[in-house]
Amino acid sequence: MKFNWLSEFLANFVNASAITKAVTRPFIGLHQQLTPSSIYCRIKSTSAEALEHILIACAVYFLVCLGLYKLTFWLSASASPSTTVPGASNNNNNNGDSARSSSGLRNALQSGLRSVHLPKPAVMGRVLLVIAHPDDECMFFGPLIYTLTQRDGCQVYVLCLSNGNFEQKGQVRREELFRACKRLGISESNIILVNATNLPDDPNVEWRSDAVASFILHTVESLDIQAIFTFDRDGVSSHPNHCAVYYAAASLCLANLLPKGESRRVGIISRSSNNNNK
């Protein structure tokens, strides 16, 4: 009986040692796994797998863009009358069904993919595109400008409300604007570039809607504009200067300040809706 306390102490010590080993065993294995060589192999395998996924995603993205590019030009191809060659009437008759089916498919795709319903050509003789900065014409309105310039008798004008001098590159961006418009079919004389101190190219400066509206109204009156196209309410890219242009154009519509006349119309272009023309 004198040594019972010693027996109990040794038993408790043995149990504590067993518990300690059971608890620390997983950490010992983890420590053995976290050697520099194992960490390097793990990072190498993970990086290779991630790079493979990135390459696959890029390839898929490239194929989708290429398909959309081809589809866009196929849909925008104008149907020109074909010349009749003597002796080729039989071939034309044989190919008539395929041509009609191709035309039907093209019309169906055009009606399904068209996001903006443009007014009739009768009211689209003189069109004004209002943008905030150089490069907006390509980034957001390239297909629209190309479509309009392909219409017979449609004169497209561009009103750019700043010179794009946010990064002290105003001259460079000015030249880019004129070159881009030339490639899209707009002559240099149809470009109005505003360099006003109260409309700087700066997302941190709030453009006053009345100041922007005065420029738009003056241009519409002086050029006898029949239709105006500009950003949607969110400025397409949520740029504050873009949004200010939309609200200025919308204020002219709501206040009924645009000149009255036959076939006058203001169009507010939206990137996502089919019925935002006003």
Contacts in CASP RR format, 6 or more apart in sequence:
PFRMAT RR
TARGET T0000
AUTHOR 0000-0000-0000
METHOD contacts of the structure
MODEL  1
MKFNWLSEFLANFVNASAITKAVTRPFIGLHQQLTPSSIYCRIKSTSAEA
LEHILIACAVYFLVCLGLYKLTFWLSASASPSTTVPGASNNNNNNGDSAR
SSSGLRNALQSGLRSVHLPKPAVMGRVLLVIAHPDDECMFFGPLIYTLTQ
RDGCQVYVLCLSNGNFEQKGQVRREELFRACKRLGISESNIILVNATNLP
DDPNVEWRSDAVASFILHTVESLDIQAIFTFDRDGVSSHPNHCAVYYAAA
SLCLANLLPKGESRRVGIISRSSNNNNK
71 109 0 8 1.000
72 143 0 8 1.000
74 106 0 8 1.000
75 106 0 8 1.000
75 109 0 8 1.000
75 110 0 8 1.000
75 113 0 8 1.000
76 146 0 8 1.000
76 147 0 8 1.000
76 150 0 8 1.000
78 150 0 8 1.000
79 103 0 8 1.000
84 92 0 8 1.000
114 274 0 8 1.000
115 270 0 8 1.000
115 271 0 8 1.000
115 272 0 8 1.000
115 273 0 8 1.000
115 274 0 8 1.000
116 144 0 8 1.000
116 269 0 8 1.000
116 270 0 8 1.000
116 274 0 8 1.000
116 277 0 8 1.000
117 274 0 8 1.000
117 275 0 8 1.000
117 277 0 8 1.000
118 124 0 8 1.000
118 147 0 8 1.000
118 148 0 8 1.000
119 227 0 8 1.000
119 265 0 8 1.000
119 267 0 8 1.000
119 277 0 8 1.000
121 151 0 8 1.000
121 152 0 8 1.000
121 153 0 8 1.000
121 154 0 8 1.000
122 263 0 8 1.000
123 226 0 8 1.000
123 227 0 8 1.000
123 263 0 8 1.000
123 264 0 8 1.000
123 265 0 8 1.000
124 148 0 8 1.000
124 151 0 8 1.000
124 154 0 8 1.000
124 226 0 8 1.000
124 227 0 8 1.000
125 153 0 8 1.000
125 154 0 8 1.000
125 155 0 8 1.000
125 226 0 8 1.000
125 227 0 8 1.000
126 154 0 8 1.000
126 155 0 8 1.000
126 157 0 8 1.000
126 223 0 8 1.000
126 224 0 8 1.000
126 225 0 8 1.000
126 226 0 8 1.000
126 227 0 8 1.000
127 148 0 8 1.000
127 154 0 8 1.000
127 155 0 8 1.000
127 156 0 8 1.000
127 157 0 8 1.000
127 225 0 8 1.000
127 226 0 8 1.000
127 227 0 8 1.000
127 228 0 8 1.000
127 229 0 8 1.000
128 157 0 8 1.000
128 158 0 8 1.000
128 159 0 8 1.000
128 216 0 8 1.000
128 219 0 8 1.000
128 220 0 8 1.000
128 223 0 8 1.000
128 225 0 8 1.000
128 227 0 8 1.000
128 228 0 8 1.000
128 229 0 8 1.000
129 137 0 8 1.000
129 141 0 8 1.000
129 144 0 8 1.000
129 145 0 8 1.000
129 156 0 8 1.000
129 157 0 8 1.000
129 158 0 8 1.000
129 159 0 8 1.000
129 228 0 8 1.000
129 229 0 8 1.000
129 230 0 8 1.000
130 159 0 8 1.000
130 161 0 8 1.000
130 216 0 8 1.000
130 228 0 8 1.000
130 229 0 8 1.000
130 230 0 8 1.000
130 245 0 8 1.000
130 249 0 8 1.000
131 137 0 8 1.000
131 140 0 8 1.000
131 141 0 8 1.000
131 158 0 8 1.000
131 159 0 8 1.000
131 160 0 8 1.000
131 161 0 8 1.000
131 230 0 8 1.000
131 231 0 8 1.000
131 245 0 8 1.000
132 160 0 8 1.000
132 161 0 8 1.000
132 162 0 8 1.000
132 201 0 8 1.000
132 231 0 8 1.000
132 239 0 8 1.000
132 241 0 8 1.000
132 242 0 8 1.000
132 244 0 8 1.000
132 245 0 8 1.000
133 160 0 8 1.000
133 161 0 8 1.000
133 162 0 8 1.000
133 164 0 8 1.000
133 166 0 8 1.000
133 173 0 8 1.000
133 201 0 8 1.000
133 241 0 8 1.000
134 160 0 8 1.000
134 162 0 8 1.000
134 163 0 8 1.000
134 164 0 8 1.000
134 170 0 8 1.000
134 173 0 8 1.000
134 174 0 8 1.000
134 176 0 8 1.000
134 177 0 8 1.000
134 193 0 8 1.000
135 173 0 8 1.000
135 176 0 8 1.000
135 177 0 8 1.000
135 180 0 8 1.000
136 160 0 8 1.000
136 242 0 8 1.000
137 145 0 8 1.000
137 158 0 8 1.000
137 160 0 8 1.000
137 177 0 8 1.000
137 180 0 8 1.000
137 181 0 8 1.000
137 184 0 8 1.000
138 180 0 8 1.000
138 184 0 8 1.000
139 237 0 8 1.000
140 231 0 8 1.000
140 236 0 8 1.000
140 237 0 8 1.000
140 271 0 8 1.000
141 229 0 8 1.000
141 269 0 8 1.000
142 184 0 8 1.000
144 229 0 8 1.000
144 269 0 8 1.000
145 156 0 8 1.000
145 181 0 8 1.000
145 184 0 8 1.000
145 185 0 8 1.000
145 186 0 8 1.000
146 184 0 8 1.000
146 185 0 8 1.000
148 154 0 8 1.000
148 156 0 8 1.000
149 156 0 8 1.000
149 184 0 8 1.000
149 185 0 8 1.000
149 186 0 8 1.000
155 190 0 8 1.000
156 185 0 8 1.000
156 186 0 8 1.000
156 190 0 8 1.000
157 186 0 8 1.000
157 190 0 8 1.000
157 191 0 8 1.000
157 192 0 8 1.000
157 219 0 8 1.000
157 223 0 8 1.000
157 225 0 8 1.000
158 177 0 8 1.000
158 181 0 8 1.000
158 186 0 8 1.000
158 190 0 8 1.000
158 191 0 8 1.000
158 192 0 8 1.000
159 192 0 8 1.000
159 194 0 8 1.000
159 215 0 8 1.000
159 216 0 8 1.000
159 219 0 8 1.000
160 177 0 8 1.000
160 191 0 8 1.000
160 192 0 8 1.000
160 193 0 8 1.000
160 194 0 8 1.000
161 194 0 8 1.000
161 196 0 8 1.000
161 199 0 8 1.000
161 207 0 8 1.000
161 212 0 8 1.000
161 215 0 8 1.000
161 241 0 8 1.000
161 245 0 8 1.000
162 194 0 8 1.000
162 195 0 8 1.000
162 196 0 8 1.000
162 199 0 8 1.000
162 200 0 8 1.000
162 201 0 8 1.000
162 241 0 8 1.000
163 170 0 8 1.000
163 173 0 8 1.000
163 174 0 8 1.000
163 193 0 8 1.000
163 194 0 8 1.000
163 195 0 8 1.000
163 201 0 8 1.000
164 170 0 8 1.000
164 173 0 8 1.000
164 174 0 8 1.000
164 201 0 8 1.000
165 173 0 8 1.000
165 200 0 8 1.000
165 201 0 8 1.000
166 200 0 8 1.000
166 201 0 8 1.000
166 202 0 8 1.000
166 203 0 8 1.000
170 201 0 8 1.000
174 193 0 8 1.000
177 191 0 8 1.000
177 193 0 8 1.000
178 188 0 8 1.000
178 191 0 8 1.000
181 187 0 8 1.000
181 188 0 8 1.000
181 190 0 8 1.000
181 191 0 8 1.000
182 188 0 8 1.000
192 219 0 8 1.000
194 215 0 8 1.000
196 211 0 8 1.000
196 215 0 8 1.000
198 207 0 8 1.000
198 208 0 8 1.000
198 211 0 8 1.000
199 207 0 8 1.000
199 211 0 8 1.000
199 212 0 8 1.000
199 215 0 8 1.000
199 241 0 8 1.000
201 241 0 8 1.000
202 241 0 8 1.000
203 239 0 8 1.000
203 240 0 8 1.000
203 241 0 8 1.000
204 240 0 8 1.000
205 240 0 8 1.000
205 241 0 8 1.000
206 240 0 8 1.000
206 244 0 8 1.000
207 240 0 8 1.000
207 241 0 8 1.000
207 244 0 8 1.000
207 245 0 8 1.000
207 248 0 8 1.000
208 244 0 8 1.000
209 244 0 8 1.000
209 247 0 8 1.000
209 248 0 8 1.000
209 251 0 8 1.000
210 248 0 8 1.000
210 251 0 8 1.000
211 248 0 8 1.000
212 244 0 8 1.000
212 245 0 8 1.000
212 248 0 8 1.000
213 248 0 8 1.000
213 249 0 8 1.000
213 251 0 8 1.000
213 252 0 8 1.000
213 257 0 8 1.000
216 228 0 8 1.000
216 248 0 8 1.000
216 249 0 8 1.000
216 252 0 8 1.000
217 252 0 8 1.000
217 257 0 8 1.000
217 258 0 8 1.000
219 225 0 8 1.000
220 228 0 8 1.000
220 258 0 8 1.000
220 259 0 8 1.000
221 259 0 8 1.000
226 263 0 8 1.000
226 264 0 8 1.000
226 265 0 8 1.000
227 265 0 8 1.000
227 266 0 8 1.000
227 267 0 8 1.000
228 249 0 8 1.000
228 266 0 8 1.000
228 267 0 8 1.000
229 267 0 8 1.000
229 268 0 8 1.000
229 269 0 8 1.000
230 245 0 8 1.000
230 246 0 8 1.000
230 249 0 8 1.000
230 267 0 8 1.000
230 268 0 8 1.000
230 269 0 8 1.000
231 242 0 8 1.000
231 243 0 8 1.000
231 245 0 8 1.000
231 246 0 8 1.000
231 269 0 8 1.000
232 246 0 8 1.000
232 268 0 8 1.000
232 269 0 8 1.000
232 270 0 8 1.000
232 271 0 8 1.000
232 272 0 8 1.000
232 273 0 8 1.000
232 276 0 8 1.000
233 243 0 8 1.000
233 246 0 8 1.000
233 247 0 8 1.000
233 250 0 8 1.000
233 270 0 8 1.000
234 243 0 8 1.000
235 242 0 8 1.000
235 243 0 8 1.000
235 245 0 8 1.000
235 246 0 8 1.000
236 242 0 8 1.000
236 271 0 8 1.000
246 268 0 8 1.000
249 266 0 8 1.000
249 268 0 8 1.000
250 268 0 8 1.000
250 278 0 8 1.000
252 258 0 8 1.000
252 266 0 8 1.000
253 266 0 8 1.000
253 268 0 8 1.000
253 278 0 8 1.000
258 264 0 8 1.000
258 266 0 8 1.000
266 278 0 8 1.000
267 277 0 8 1.000
267 278 0 8 1.000
268 276 0 8 1.000
268 277 0 8 1.000
268 278 0 8 1.000
269 276 0 8 1.000
270 276 0 8 1.000
END
